[in-house]
Amino acid sequence: MNEHGSADAARTPVSVIGLGAMGSALAGAFLARGHATTVWNRSAARADSLVAKGATRAATVADAVAASELVVVCVLDYAAAREQLEPVAETLAGRVLVNLCSGSPEQAREMAEWAAGHGAEYLDGAIMTTPPGVGGQDMMFLYGGSAAAFAAHRDTLAALGDPINLGTDPGLACLYDTALLGLMWSTLTGWLHGVAVAGADGVAATAYTPIALRWMTAIAGFMTTYAPQVDQGSYPGDDASLDVHVAAIQHLVHASEARGVDRSLPELLLSMIERAAADGHNQDSYARLIDVLRPAASA
Ligand SMILES: NC(=O)c1ccc[n+]([C@@H]2O[C@H](COP(=O)([O-])OP(=O)(O)OC[C@H]3O[C@@H](n4cnc5c(N)ncnc54)[C@H](OP(=O)(O)O)[C@@H]3O)[C@@H](O)[C@H]2O)c1
């Protein structure tokens, strides 16, 4: 640690356990920033190209853990991580374990307890990019868990992307990750549905998409307006009421039907808007749909 309480990032050695597509990218990013990087993978040959770039190959998981205070694990899932780490649990004492496997918030919280039980500081992370994006400073890496570990290693973790500290709950990174992936799938499917509708009338996806991207900026503004409405439980429909949305989405259902485009997405959305409107909220804003989505007890 230096006088500011953070480790000297340029000299912090790192161990990376798991060298699939993502683990290899993580190890490569640490190497590119000049960190002494020790690597281990179940199939040893996957370490070869990293070793050629200067990484140190660990013969065992225990050797990999023992090589660095900062240990990053990125294997298929939590079960695989536990399978590898449990036999070497005593080696983790006094180290910082950063788990970047994808999983559920419940798995993350359980793993944090397990790590604490073996004397390790624990950070659970979510990688909001694909391997080619690792190292890009605009790519988000979300973390939850030990505040001390984040403070000490923030600069080292910045080799991977922009490290964002969500708080001390180790489940938060997985929670955000799964919610954000839901946003990605909904957005991509909505975009592809529009591509199909426009494409049926001869509009190329490449012509439609720049206009769709300008629209996404407006949608981001709607989200910013609606977030405080959700938090405050007050949904003034002065921009566009649910009645207006019902009328508009019926056009999309009809336009889809007339072109032979699948209607299941707009019909699902229409049914949700109608449910919210039928509960007497037809003059409320679109954000009122939160009551359809979340458990009744929290509404
Ligand atoms: N790829 C992405 O775009 C992306 C993005 C965000 C998050 N992630 C997450 O990153 C993690 C790794 O993904 P990946 O893309 O690197 O997957 P991958 O290319 O399929 O690699 C899987 C890795 O897990 C290892 N593994 C699987 N089961 C194991 C076990 N029982 N014991 C030890 N090692 C085991 C594999 O080792 P072997 O080489 O020996 O098979 C390999 O190193 C996943 O949790 C994934 O959800 C990936």
The ligand as an SDF file (V2000), in Angstrom:
LIG
                    3D

 48 52  0  0  0  0  0  0  0  0999 V2000
  -17.2680  -14.2440  -23.2430 N   0  0  0  0  0  0  0  0  0  0  0  0
  -17.9530  -13.1650  -22.8910 C   0  0  0  0  0  0  0  0  0  0  0  0
  -18.3210  -12.3210  -23.7300 O   0  0  0  0  0  0  0  0  0  0  0  0
  -18.2550  -12.9050  -21.4390 C   0  0  0  0  0  0  0  0  0  0  0  0
  -18.7580  -11.6570  -21.0590 C   0  0  0  0  0  0  0  0  0  0  0  0
  -19.0490  -11.4140  -19.7130 C   0  0  0  0  0  0  0  0  0  0  0  0
  -18.8500  -12.4140  -18.7810 C   0  0  0  0  0  0  0  0  0  0  0  0
  -18.3730  -13.6270  -19.1760 N   0  0  0  0  0  0  0  0  0  0  0  0
  -18.2080  -14.6770  -18.1540 C   0  0  0  0  0  0  0  0  0  0  0  0
  -16.8510  -15.0640  -18.0490 O   0  0  0  0  0  0  0  0  0  0  0  0
  -16.8020  -16.4410  -17.6370 C   0  0  0  0  0  0  0  0  0  0  0  0
  -15.8770  -17.1890  -18.5940 C   0  0  0  0  0  0  0  0  0  0  0  0
  -16.4230  -17.0590  -19.8980 O   0  0  0  0  0  0  0  0  0  0  0  0
  -15.5540  -17.3750  -21.2010 P   0  0  0  0  0  0  0  0  0  0  0  0
  -16.1640  -16.5920  -22.3170 O   0  0  0  0  0  0  0  0  0  0  0  0
  -14.1010  -17.2280  -20.9080 O   0  0  0  0  0  0  0  0  0  0  0  0
  -15.9160  -18.9110  -21.4060 O   0  0  0  0  0  0  0  0  0  0  0  0
  -15.0680  -20.0320  -22.1970 P   0  0  0  0  0  0  0  0  0  0  0  0
  -14.2690  -19.4120  -23.2910 O   0  0  0  0  0  0  0  0  0  0  0  0
  -16.0550  -21.0790  -22.5380 O   0  0  0  0  0  0  0  0  0  0  0  0
  -14.0540  -20.5620  -21.1070 O   0  0  0  0  0  0  0  0  0  0  0  0
  -14.5240  -21.2740  -19.9890 C   0  0  0  0  0  0  0  0  0  0  0  0
  -13.3850  -21.3820  -19.0050 C   0  0  0  0  0  0  0  0  0  0  0  0
  -13.8760  -22.0450  -17.8410 O   0  0  0  0  0  0  0  0  0  0  0  0
  -12.9960  -23.1320  -17.5710 C   0  0  0  0  0  0  0  0  0  0  0  0
  -13.7190  -24.1650  -16.8700 N   0  0  0  0  0  0  0  0  0  0  0  0
  -14.9570  -24.6560  -17.1470 C   0  0  0  0  0  0  0  0  0  0  0  0
  -15.2870  -25.5970  -16.2260 N   0  0  0  0  0  0  0  0  0  0  0  0
  -14.2340  -25.6890  -15.3690 C   0  0  0  0  0  0  0  0  0  0  0  0
  -13.9700  -26.4560  -14.2390 C   0  0  0  0  0  0  0  0  0  0  0  0
  -14.8770  -27.3370  -13.7490 N   0  0  0  0  0  0  0  0  0  0  0  0
  -12.7910  -26.2850  -13.6080 N   0  0  0  0  0  0  0  0  0  0  0  0
  -11.8850  -25.3990  -14.0550 C   0  0  0  0  0  0  0  0  0  0  0  0
  -12.0730  -24.6380  -15.1450 N   0  0  0  0  0  0  0  0  0  0  0  0
  -13.2370  -24.7850  -15.7840 C   0  0  0  0  0  0  0  0  0  0  0  0
  -12.4680  -23.5610  -18.9110 C   0  0  0  0  0  0  0  0  0  0  0  0
  -11.3180  -24.3420  -18.7600 O   0  0  0  0  0  0  0  0  0  0  0  0
  -10.8250  -25.3220  -19.9370 P   0  0  0  0  0  0  0  0  0  0  0  0
  -10.0970  -24.4430  -20.9260 O   0  0  0  0  0  0  0  0  0  0  0  0
   -9.9680  -26.2900  -19.2550 O   0  0  0  0  0  0  0  0  0  0  0  0
  -12.0820  -25.9290  -20.5240 O   0  0  0  0  0  0  0  0  0  0  0  0
  -12.1930  -22.1880  -19.5160 C   0  0  0  0  0  0  0  0  0  0  0  0
  -11.0050  -21.6340  -18.9950 O   0  0  0  0  0  0  0  0  0  0  0  0
  -18.2300  -16.9630  -17.6440 C   0  0  0  0  0  0  0  0  0  0  0  0
  -18.7680  -16.9300  -16.3410 O   0  0  0  0  0  0  0  0  0  0  0  0
  -18.9450  -15.9530  -18.5490 C   0  0  0  0  0  0  0  0  0  0  0  0
  -20.3420  -15.8530  -18.2790 O   0  0  0  0  0  0  0  0  0  0  0  0
  -18.0460  -13.8840  -20.4810 C   0  0  0  0  0  0  0  0  0  0  0  0
  1  2  1  0
  2  3  2  0
  2  4  1  0
  4  5  1  0
  4 48  2  0
  5  6  2  0
  6  7  1  0
  7  8  2  0
  8  9  1  0
  8 48  1  0
  9 10  1  0
  9 46  1  0
 10 11  1  0
 11 12  1  0
 11 44  1  0
 12 13  1  0
 13 14  1  0
 14 15  2  0
 14 16  1  0
 14 17  1  0
 17 18  1  0
 18 19  2  0
 18 20  1  0
 18 21  1  0
 21 22  1  0
 22 23  1  0
 23 24  1  0
 23 42  1  0
 24 25  1  0
 25 26  1  0
 25 36  1  0
 26 27  1  0
 26 35  1  0
 27 28  2  0
 28 29  1  0
 29 30  1  0
 29 35  2  0
 30 31  1  0
 30 32  2  0
 32 33  1  0
 33 34  2  0
 34 35  1  0
 36 37  1  0
 36 42  1  0
 37 38  1  0
 38 39  2  0
 38 40  1  0
 38 41  1  0
 42 43  1  0
 44 45  1  0
 44 46  1  0
 46 47  1  0
M  CHG  2   8   1  16  -1
M  END
$$$$
